[in-house]
Amino acid sequence: MISKEQITADYQLIQDEICHALEVLDGKVKFEEEKWEREGGGGGRTRVIHNGNILEKGGVNFSAVHGQLPEAIKKSLKIEEDDFFATGISIVIHPNHPMVPIIHMNIRYFEMPSSFAEGKQPLRWFGGGIDLTPHYVRDDDARFFHSSLKAVCDQFNKDFYQRFKTWADDYFYIKHRDETRGIGGIFYDRLTATDDISWETLFEFSKALGRSFIPVYTELVNRHRQETYTDAQQQWQYQRRSRYAEFNLVYDAGTKFGLETNGRIESILMSLPPTAKWFYNYQPRPGSDEEKTLSLLKKGINWA
């Protein structure tokens, strides 16, 4: 049976691979690393990149933490055990170009070590996902992105893509705006082994999803990085970034978990954009690309 030590080591390797590839993609700047320790147990490696050729701000963070769960988390997870172990990678990239999309990815593993005692059913699961937030939705980019995710999912289970795509549509939804954060992707949580899917298969799926990040995002960046844009389009980018910030601060479960388990604040909030703007009662011009984008920020669109 796979161990938390093996999962931790492989996630660290994937972090290394992604950081190296993003440095090559940008061609100008390197990641800065800060190693940190968590009061209560564990720590991580925060890696940030900023002011690059195309990557204005980004983070590729790894953590492996353990300790005692706060009562609020125990209640939300509906578990009685106190001790926990969690490891994962979290990525958010904000480009400086309004035609290049924001991207987020997370792969993670969680367990309650005390539940592994003899005679008990171990409490453990995988979670994760990847989603895309274009400032301007382009149909061909959306189809490419979702088709790529479907191909990864189909390697492991033919039901994964549609199940996790629907989950993402529901999760990455800004209720107070009645719009999705972007064009979605896939999202899953508390994924456990069954008679049909082993722990080893779930771990391989988690790693395959992590390693899909670079080829997918490299393609999307290179499609648009040389395009020209106007100041008005950049202002729209800042407007869309404000929606991203609203979701992460109001609804994001990872942000809440990090804050409630005494995580490192700078690492938790690295997902926020460097510049965002809130325009009062903004209304896009009828027939504009901005209006089209808003019309496509809806649940249930079949992009694949």
N, C-alpha and C positions, 0 to 999 in steps of 0.2 A: 504494500500500500504506500502511495506517495506520502512523503513527510513534509511538514512545514519548512524544514531546512532546505529540501530540494526545491520547493516552490519559491522560497526566498531567493535562492541562488540563481534560478532561471529568470526570475523577474529582474534581478539586478543586471543580468546579461542583456536582456531586452532593453533596459534603460540605456546601457552603453551603446548598443547598436543604433537605437533611435537618435541619440544625441549626436553621434558621429555623422549619421546620414543627414540630419538637419543642418549641421555645420557645412557640409558639402553643398547642400541645396542652397543655402544662403550665400556662401562664398565670401563672406566678409568677417563675421564675428564668431567667437567661440562661446561655449557655455561656461558660466561661472558656477563653481560647486561650493556648497556649504554643507558640511556634515553636522548633524545635530542629534542631541539626545533628548528623549522625552522624560519629563519628571513622572515617575510611575512605571517606566519600563520601555525599553526599545529606543528607536530613533530612525534616522533616515538620511537620504542624500537629496538635497534640493539643488536642482540645476536650472539656472535661468539664462536666457539669452535676450538681448535687447539692442535696438538701434542698428539692425543689420540692413543688408541690401533689400530684403523683402520681409524679414521677420522683425516686426517692431517690438514685440514683447512675447515671450513664451516661457513655459516651464515644463520640464520633464522630471517629475518628482517620484522618488521611491521611498517607501517607508515600510518598516516592520516593527510593530509596536505591540506591547502586551501589558497586562495589569488587571485592575478591577474596573468593571463596568459601572458607570453611574446609574442610579435607580431609574432615571428618565429613559436611558437607552434600554435597560432591561425590560422596562414596561413596553416600549415601542416594539422591541423584538419579540416580546411575549415569551421570555425565558427566565429561568430561576437561577442559573449559575452566575457566579460573580466574575470569574476570571475569563479573560479573552486573549486571543492572538489574532492580529490582522496584518496582512501585508499586501502591497499592491503598487501599481504605477498609475500616476495621474498626469495627463497632458492637456494643456490648453495652449493654442498658438493664435496670436493676434497679428495678422499681416498689416503692413503699412499701405496696402493697395486695395481700394474698394472693390476691385473685380476678383480678388483672391479671397476665398472664404475663411472664416474662423473655423477651427476644428478642435474637437475635444475627444479624448479617449481615456478610458479607465479600465484596468483589469485588476481584480482583487480576490483575495482569499481570506476567509474568516473561520475561526474555530474556537470552541470552548474546551480548553485542555482537560478540565476536570471531568468532562463528559466521556473521556476515553477510558474511564475506569472499567474494570472487568464487569461484564454483565450489563453495561449501559449502552444505549444507542448513541454513538458519537454525534455531537452537534457540530457540523462543519458545512461550508458551502462556498461556491464561487459566485462572483458577480462581475458586472462590467458592462461595457458598451462603447460605442463610438457614434458620434453624431456630427453633422455639418451645419454650420450657420452662415450661409452666403449673405453678403450685403445685397447682392442682386442674384435672384434665382435664375439660373440658366438650365433649361430643360436637359440639354445633353450632359451637363455636369451632374445633375441630379440622377439621371439614369446610370451614368458611369459609376457614381458612388454607390448607389443601392445595388446595382448588379454585382459590383465587387464584393460587397458584404454578403450578398446571397451566395456567391460562389464559395466564400469561406464557410458559411453556415452549412451549406449542402454537403461539404466534405464529411460532416460529423452527424448531422441529422436533418432530414428533409423538412421537418417541421420547425426547425429553429428560426429560419429567417422570418416567416410571416408572424410567428408567435412573438419574436423579440422586436420586430418592426412595429407591431401594434402596441407593444409595451412602451417603446420609445415615443411613439406618437402621444400616448397618454402621459408619459412622464415629463417630456420636454415641452410642456404646455404652460403658457403664462395665463393663468385663469383670469387675472384682473384686466388683461388686454384682449382676451378671447383670440389668441393667436399662438401658434407654435413658435418655439425659439428659433427654429430654422427648418430644414427639410427632414429632420429626424435622422434615423439610422437604425441601430439596434440597441436594446437595453435589456438586461436581465439581472435578477438578484435571487439569492438563496437557491441557487441551482445545485441540486444534489444528485448523487448516483441513484440509478434505478436498475431494474432487472435488464433493461435494454442499453443503458449507458453507464460505463464504469467511471470511477474516479480518475483513472488514467486518461480516459477519453475526454473528460471534462477539462482536465489540465492541458491536454494537447490543444483543445479548442481555444482555451484561454490564451495560450501562447501564439496560436495561429492568428487570432484576432489582433494580438499585440503586434505581430510582425507584418500584418496587412497595412498598418498605419503608414509606413514610409512609401511603399509603391503607390498607394492611393493618393496621398497628399502631394507627393512629388509631381505626379501627373497633373493634378489640379493647379498647383502653383505655376508650373511651366506653361500651362495653357494660357495664362493670363498675365504673367508678370511683366511682359513687354508692352501691354496695352496702355494707351494714354487715357487720362481721365481728367475731369474738370473739378474745380473747387466745389461745385454743387454736389457732385457725386461723393466727394470726400466728406462733406457735411452729412450726407445721407449715411455714410459709413459710421460716423460718430453717433447718429441717431439710432442705428441698429445696434451699436455697441451698448447703448443705454439699456436696451431690452435684455441684452445678454447679462448685464450687471444685475438687473432686477430679478431675473430668474435665479441667478446664483445666490443672491442674498436672501431671497424670500422662500424659495422652494427646494433648492438643491440638498439632497440627503447627505451627500459627502461633506458638504460644508458644515451642516448641522452636527454630524457625527464627529468631525474634527474638533469643532469648538467645544462640544460637550464632553469630549474625552481628553481635554487639555492638550490638544495638538499644537503644533507650531503655527502661530498666526500668519507669519509671512508666507509659509508654504501653502496654507489653506486658501489664502486670498490672492495667490498668484494668478488665479483664473480671471481676475478683474482686468479690464482693458486699461491701457495707459491714458487714453483720452476718450471721453464719452460726452454726449450732449443731450439734454432734454429740451426739445422745442415745444412750446406750449401749443396744444391743440393742432399739431401738424397735420395737414391734409395734402396728400400727393396730388399732383396735377392729373386730371383724367386722361387715360391713355398712355401714361408715362411708364417707364420701366419700374419706377418706385411703386406705382399702383399695382402693376403686374406682380411684383414681388409680394406685396401684402396679400394679394388674392391667392397666393400659393402657400401661405403660411397656415395651412389647415391640416387637420388630421385625415388619415385615410386615403391619401393620394398614392396610387400604385405606380411607383417610379421604376420598379424592376420589371 
